Amino acid sequence: MTSPAHLAALLLAAVAPLPARADDEPIPREVQFAVDRGLEWLNKTQDRTGTWNAGNAATAAATGLATMAFMARGHVPGQGPYGDTVNRGIDALIALQAHDGVIAQSSQGQTMYDHGICTVALCEAFGMLDDRRQILARNAISRAVRVILDAQRLPKDANDQGGWRYTPQANDSDISVSGWQLMALRGATNAGANIPQRAIDDGIAYIKRRAVMGGGFSYDGNTDPNAARTGTGVLALSLMGKPNEPEVKSGGDYLLRTVATPIPADGHYYYTVYYCSQAAWQLGDKYWTILNQRLSADIRAKQKADGHWGEGESSDSYCTAMAILALTVPYRYLPIYQR
């Protein structure tokens, strides 16, 4: 049982200013400590099938995010203290892929969220896998990319062209789902896949249409901007080779104006801090310096005594994985998030 003194020490560590550190340390010790405690909790809560529980069932998205959280801290599949954990996560993702190529649980309505996240996870792990798993992952990635490309090509109105929505059969689009698919395509490119340039160009054009005059990005063209949508737009354009577009700069300025601590828990807290951290890293300079300090302190303050994060937004495994991914950006171990 955690003593009151220990709880007080954890709280002080969570809200203390970021300390000075050696040049070879990408993140402060306090952040490393928080991340490592989170990973210990994830390791203990992985199911025997390699998945992570989300409510009453293990979801593909939670498994993909949790698997990436270990790799984001530098834990390699098959090696070190969490090598088996990561391998089981990869095996679970491959096993979850359906005959049609979709990586998701059929009982859920937002399958393209799961699919995009899991495709990213497989792509990020691909170069570190053993020969047997690499063959399986290559086949899974190929089939997953085909789902993404086919879904993008469905007939859509001019406003939705180039994007994606909740299911592979959807005829509309939103920036959130589209962001994950574009990250998956970028990850697949890093893994050696040949992605048609038209798919990239159409995806970029869709994200740019979500830019709002005055800064920020909207959800689907009929909504106001917010931090999560703007982080998605900035990250997507940066990863697709457009870091100097005016929409990226205005999006960064929007984040500086709107992301203040404490960050409102509007039902999408972990999604917001994940995307804002990734966007801030791509923006660099003052955007990273200012936003990282705000986000890091806020995230660490929400960590529970046993190492996990969770505020009712989704499963604790999802919240914990997203918090870790937000805190570990400077490690640059995940290829897709390198500048």
C-alpha positions in Angstrom: 0.0 0.0 0.0 1.4 3.4 -0.9 2.1 5.6 2.1 0.9 9.2 2.3 4.5 10.4 2.2 5.1 8.5 -1.0 1.9 9.9 -2.5 3.0 13.4 -1.6 6.4 12.8 -3.2 4.8 11.5 -6.4 2.6 14.6 -6.6 5.5 16.9 -6.1 7.4 15.1 -8.8 4.4 15.4 -11.1 4.0 19.1 -10.9 7.7 20.2 -10.4 9.3 22.2 -13.1 11.4 20.3 -15.6 14.9 20.0 -14.2 18.2 20.5 -16.0 19.6 17.4 -17.6 22.7 16.1 -19.4 22.9 16.8 -23.1 22.6 13.1 -23.9 19.3 12.7 -21.9 16.3 13.5 -24.2 13.8 13.8 -21.4 14.2 14.7 -17.7 14.4 12.0 -15.0 11.0 12.8 -13.6 9.4 12.2 -17.0 11.4 8.9 -17.5 10.2 7.8 -14.1 6.6 8.5 -15.0 6.9 6.7 -18.3 8.6 3.6 -16.8 6.0 3.3 -14.1 3.3 3.5 -16.8 5.1 0.7 -18.8 5.3 -1.5 -15.7 1.5 -1.1 -15.3 0.9 -2.0 -19.0 3.2 -5.0 -18.8 1.2 -6.3 -15.8 -2.1 -5.8 -17.5 -1.4 -7.4 -20.9 -3.8 -10.3 -21.6 -2.4 -13.8 -22.2 -3.4 -13.4 -25.8 -1.2 -10.3 -26.2 -4.0 -7.8 -26.2 -4.9 -5.0 -23.7 -8.3 -4.8 -22.2 -10.6 -1.9 -23.1 -13.8 -2.1 -21.0 -15.4 -5.5 -21.5 -13.2 -6.6 -24.4 -9.7 -6.2 -25.7 -9.6 -3.8 -28.6 -7.2 -3.6 -31.5 -6.6 0.1 -30.9 -5.6 -0.3 -27.3 -3.2 -3.1 -28.3 -1.6 -1.1 -31.1 -1.1 2.0 -28.9 0.2 0.0 -25.9 2.7 -1.9 -28.1 3.9 1.4 -29.6 4.3 2.8 -26.1 7.0 0.2 -25.2 8.8 0.9 -28.5 8.6 4.6 -28.0 10.8 4.1 -24.8 13.3 2.1 -26.8 12.1 -1.4 -25.9 12.8 -3.7 -28.9 10.7 -6.7 -29.8 12.2 -9.9 -28.5 15.0 -8.2 -26.5 15.3 -6.8 -23.0 12.8 -6.9 -20.1 9.8 -6.2 -22.3 10.8 -8.0 -25.5 8.3 -10.7 -25.0 5.6 -8.2 -24.2 6.1 -6.3 -27.5 6.3 -9.6 -29.5 3.0 -10.7 -28.0 1.4 -7.4 -28.9 2.6 -7.7 -32.5 1.4 -11.3 -32.7 -2.0 -10.1 -31.4 -2.3 -7.4 -34.0 -1.5 -9.8 -36.8 -4.0 -12.3 -35.4 -6.7 -9.6 -35.2 -6.6 -8.9 -39.0 -9.7 -10.1 -40.7 -9.9 -11.8 -44.1 -10.8 -8.5 -45.7 -7.5 -6.9 -44.4 -9.2 -4.8 -41.7 -7.4 -4.8 -38.3 -10.2 -4.1 -35.8 -12.9 -5.8 -33.8 -16.1 -6.3 -35.8 -18.3 -5.4 -32.9 -17.1 -1.8 -33.0 -18.5 0.8 -35.3 -15.3 2.9 -35.6 -13.2 0.3 -37.3 -10.9 2.7 -39.2 -9.6 4.2 -36.0 -8.5 0.7 -34.9 -7.2 -0.1 -38.4 -5.1 3.0 -38.8 -3.6 2.8 -35.3 -2.7 -0.9 -35.7 -1.2 -0.4 -39.1 1.0 2.3 -37.7 2.1 0.0 -34.9 3.0 -2.9 -37.3 4.9 -0.5 -39.5 6.9 1.0 -36.6 7.9 -2.5 -35.4 8.6 -3.9 -38.8 12.3 -3.3 -39.0 12.9 -4.7 -35.5 11.1 -7.9 -35.9 12.6 -11.4 -36.2 12.5 -13.0 -39.7 9.3 -15.0 -39.1 7.3 -12.1 -37.7 8.7 -9.8 -40.3 7.2 -12.0 -43.1 3.9 -12.0 -41.3 3.9 -8.3 -40.7 4.8 -7.5 -44.3 1.8 -9.4 -45.5 -0.4 -7.8 -42.8 0.8 -4.3 -43.7 0.3 -4.9 -47.4 -3.3 -6.0 -46.9 -3.9 -3.2 -44.4 -2.7 -0.5 -46.8 -4.9 -1.9 -49.5 -7.9 -1.3 -47.2 -6.8 2.3 -46.6 -6.3 3.0 -50.3 -9.6 1.5 -51.4 -11.5 3.4 -48.7 -10.0 6.7 -49.9 -11.0 6.1 -53.5 -14.7 5.6 -52.8 -17.0 8.2 -54.4 -17.3 11.3 -52.0 -18.3 14.8 -52.4 -15.7 17.5 -53.0 -15.4 18.4 -49.4 -14.6 14.8 -48.3 -12.4 13.6 -51.1 -9.0 12.4 -50.1 -10.1 11.6 -46.5 -11.5 8.7 -44.4 -14.3 8.1 -41.9 -15.3 5.4 -39.4 -15.7 2.4 -41.7 -14.0 1.3 -45.0 -17.3 1.8 -46.8 -17.9 5.4 -45.6 -18.6 8.1 -48.2 -17.7 11.0 -45.9 -14.5 12.0 -44.0 -13.2 13.6 -40.9 -9.8 14.9 -39.9 -9.4 12.6 -36.9 -9.8 9.3 -38.7 -7.9 10.7 -41.7 -4.9 11.6 -39.6 -4.4 8.0 -38.5 -4.7 6.7 -42.1 -2.1 9.2 -43.3 0.2 8.2 -40.5 -0.3 4.6 -41.6 0.6 5.4 -45.2 3.7 7.3 -44.0 4.7 4.3 -41.8 4.2 1.9 -44.6 6.4 4.0 -46.8 9.1 3.9 -44.1 8.7 0.1 -44.1 9.3 -0.1 -47.9 5.8 0.0 -49.3 5.2 1.8 -52.6 2.3 4.2 -51.9 0.7 5.9 -54.9 1.6 9.6 -55.0 -2.0 10.4 -55.7 -3.1 8.9 -52.4 -0.6 11.2 -50.6 -1.6 14.3 -52.6 -5.3 13.7 -52.1 -4.8 13.2 -48.3 -2.8 16.4 -48.0 -5.4 18.3 -50.0 -8.1 17.0 -47.6 -6.2 18.0 -44.5 -5.6 21.5 -45.9 -9.3 21.9 -46.6 -9.9 21.5 -42.9 -7.7 24.5 -42.0 -9.7 27.4 -40.5 -9.1 31.0 -41.3 -7.2 32.5 -38.3 -5.6 29.2 -37.4 -6.5 25.7 -36.4 -8.2 22.8 -38.1 -11.8 21.7 -38.0 -13.2 18.2 -37.7 -15.2 17.9 -40.9 -15.7 21.4 -42.3 -18.8 22.2 -40.3 -17.2 22.5 -36.9 -14.9 24.9 -35.1 -11.2 24.2 -34.5 -9.9 22.7 -31.3 -6.5 21.6 -30.0 -6.9 17.9 -30.9 -8.0 18.6 -34.4 -5.3 21.2 -34.9 -2.6 18.9 -33.5 -3.8 16.2 -36.0 -3.7 18.7 -38.9 -0.2 19.9 -38.1 1.2 16.5 -37.6 -0.4 15.0 -40.7 0.9 17.8 -43.0 4.4 17.6 -41.4 4.6 13.8 -41.7 3.5 14.0 -45.3 6.4 16.3 -46.2 4.6 19.7 -45.9 6.1 21.1 -42.7 6.4 24.6 -44.1 2.9 25.1 -45.3 1.2 28.2 -43.9 -1.5 26.0 -42.4 1.1 24.4 -40.2 2.5 27.6 -38.9 -1.0 29.1 -38.2 -1.9 25.8 -36.5 1.1 26.1 -34.3 0.2 29.6 -33.3 -3.3 28.4 -32.6 -1.9 25.8 -30.2 0.2 28.3 -28.4 -2.9 30.5 -27.9 -5.2 27.7 -26.8 -3.2 25.0 -25.0 -2.9 26.2 -21.4 -2.6 24.3 -18.2 -4.6 22.8 -16.7 -5.7 21.3 -20.1 -9.5 20.9 -20.0 -10.7 17.3 -19.7 -13.5 17.6 -22.3 -13.8 13.8 -22.9 -10.8 13.6 -25.2 -7.9 14.7 -22.9 -5.5 11.9 -23.9 -6.2 12.2 -27.5 -5.6 15.9 -27.3 -2.3 15.8 -25.4 -1.0 13.0 -27.7 -1.6 15.0 -30.9 -0.5 18.3 -29.4 2.8 16.7 -28.2 3.5 15.2 -31.6 2.6 18.4 -33.4 4.7 20.5 -31.1 7.7 18.2 -31.8 7.3 18.6 -35.5 7.0 22.4 -35.2 10.1 22.6 -33.0 11.6 25.9 -31.6 9.3 27.9 -29.4 6.3 25.7 -30.1 8.1 22.6 -28.6 9.7 24.5 -25.7 6.5 26.1 -24.6 3.9 23.4 -25.4 6.1 20.6 -24.1 6.5 22.2 -20.7 2.7 22.7 -20.4 1.8 19.3 -21.6 4.4 17.3 -19.7 3.5 18.8 -16.4 -0.2 18.4 -16.9 0.1 14.7 -18.0 2.4 13.8 -15.1 0.1 15.4 -12.6 -2.7 13.0 -13.7 -0.7 9.8 -13.2 -2.2 7.4 -10.7 -0.3 5.9 -7.7 0.1 2.5 -9.4 1.5 4.1 -12.6 -1.5 4.1 -14.9 -3.5 7.0 -16.4 -7.2 7.0 -16.8 -10.0 9.6 -16.6 -13.0 7.7 -18.0 -12.2 8.8 -21.5 -11.7 5.3 -22.6 -10.0 2.2 -21.1 -7.1 2.7 -18.7 -4.8 0.9 -21.2 -5.7 3.4 -23.9 -5.1 6.4 -21.6 -1.8 5.1 -20.3 -0.5 4.3 -23.7 -1.5 7.7 -25.1 0.1 9.5 -22.1 3.4 7.6 -22.6 3.4 8.3 -26.3 2.9 12.0 -25.6 5.8 12.0 -23.1 8.3 10.0 -25.1 8.4 12.1 -28.3 12.0 13.4 -27.8 13.4 9.8 -27.7 12.7 9.6 -31.4 12.7 5.8 -31.3 9.5 5.5 -33.5 10.6 6.3 -37.1 7.3 7.9 -38.0 7.7 10.7 -35.4 11.2 11.8 -36.3 11.4 15.2 -37.9 
